[in-house]
């Protein structure tokens, strides 16, 4: 979900999906939501469904029909969408260059990571996910929900108060 740009790794995702379908004979469908300069590269790819930016109800419907969240960014300072999808209970398949990975992701616990710019590795990790049994996918899903609470309104307020208290100590 987001901007279909090179920096967001959309081209990596498209090529990895083609490799996954051809080499691994994968049965996944890929759902992409957003818009951007690489939108036309998504046309006419078997089992790739494209959705323009959608309202909240449509996004929830699309997400409910999906099983793994993929973020292939080449460089993503944070990626709020990682927190959003962990809170929804999605296993993650994300690039090593997603900043939110440090907070909301543990490799082989709530998802799998792949090396930056590696279409081959992403395709292989798609294959690994598609071969996992439902019990392992459900464990990753539950782990994502657990990890998502690392940042909450309560912890954010506590953090702000802590910073304010520290600043008052030195004044």
N, C-alpha and C positions, 0 to 999 in steps of 0.2 A: 504494500500500500504506500503510495506516495508519488514522488516525482520520477518519471522515467527518464533518467539522465545517466551519462557515463559515470559520474562521480558516485551515484547511488548504486552502480553495478548492474543496472538493468540489462546491459549487453552481456555481462557475465552470466546472469540468470538465464537469459534466452538461450545462449550457447550451451550452458550446462544442461538445460532441460532437453535440448536436442540430443546431446550425448547420452543422457539418461534414457531417453526413449529408444535411441538406436542401438547403443552398445548393451545396455542392461535390459532392454525390452520392458521398461518400466510401465506400470499401469496407472500411474498418477495422472491427475489433471492438474494444471497450474492455473491459479486464479490470480490475476493482477488487477489491482484497483489504483487508478490515478490518471495521470496525464503527463505529457512532456515530449521532448524531442525524439525519443526512441519509440514512441507509440506505434509508428508505422512498421517498425521491425517485428512487432508482435502479431501482425496480421498473417493469416494463412498458415499458422503453425498448429498442427494437429494437437488436440487436447489442451490448448492454451486458451483460456477464457479471459477476455479483457472487459473491464468495467470502468467507466469514467468515474471521476470523483462522485461519491454517493452520499446520501444523507445517513444519519445515524442508524435508522431502522434498516436501510438496505445493507449497510456495512455489517450490522449484527447478523442479518440473514446470510450474507456471504461467508462471514466467519464461522457461523454455526454449521455450515456445510463443508468446512475445511478441517484439516487435522494437524498441520505443522505450519509454523510461521517461518518464512525465509526472508532474511535481510542480507543481501549480497554487497553492501556498500564498500566502496574502495576507501572512503574516508567519511566517517560519520562521527562528529564530535560527541554526540550523545545518542540520539535516536529514541525519542519519547515513545515511539511505537513499540519498542522492546518492552518497556514497562507495561504498556497497555495490553500487549498480547500475553505476557506472563500472568497478569492479573486475570485474563480470560482463561488461563489454564492451558496455553498452547506450548507444546514442546518447540524449541527454537532450533533453527539451522541458520547460523549467522557467521559473517565474516569476522576474522580476528581484528579488524579495524573499526569495529563498532564500539564507541566509547561506553555505552550503557552495559556492555558485556561484563565489565568489572563489577557491577552491582547486581545485575539481574540474570547472570548466566554462570553455570558451572558445567564444564564439559563432561558429557556422559552422565550427568545428573538430571538436568532439565533440557538437554539438547545436545547438539553437535556443532562444532565450529569447523570452518575451513579456512585455508590460507588465502590471503588477499590476492585477487586477480586469478585465482585458480579455478577455471571452468571444469577441469578434469576432477579436481578434488570435490567441488560442489556436486557434480554429477554422481560421484561415488557415494557421497554422504546422503544424497537423495535416495540412492539405491539401498544403502544401509537402513535408512528410515523405512522405506517401503517394504523391507523384509522383516522388520521387527514385529513381534506378536503384540496383540492388543494390550496385554498385561504390562509390557515394558513401556509402551506408548502412554498408558494410563499413569504409570509411576512418574514418568517425565512430566506429564500434565499436572499431577498433584504437586510435584516438586516446584513447578513454575508458580503455582498459586502460592505456595509457601514463601518462595523467594520474593514474590511481588510485594510482600508487606515490608520489605526492608526500608522503603520510603512510603510514608503514609502522612496524612495531615497531622496526626499526633506526633510522629517523630520529627516532622518538619518544624512544628511549633517548638518542640523541645530543643531542637538544634538552634533555632533563631534565638531563643531565650539564653541558651548557653553562650552564644557569640556575644549577645548584648551584655551578659554578666561579665564575660572576659574583658570586654572593652571598658566597662565601668571600673574594673580592678586597676587598670593602668592610668586612669584619669585622676 
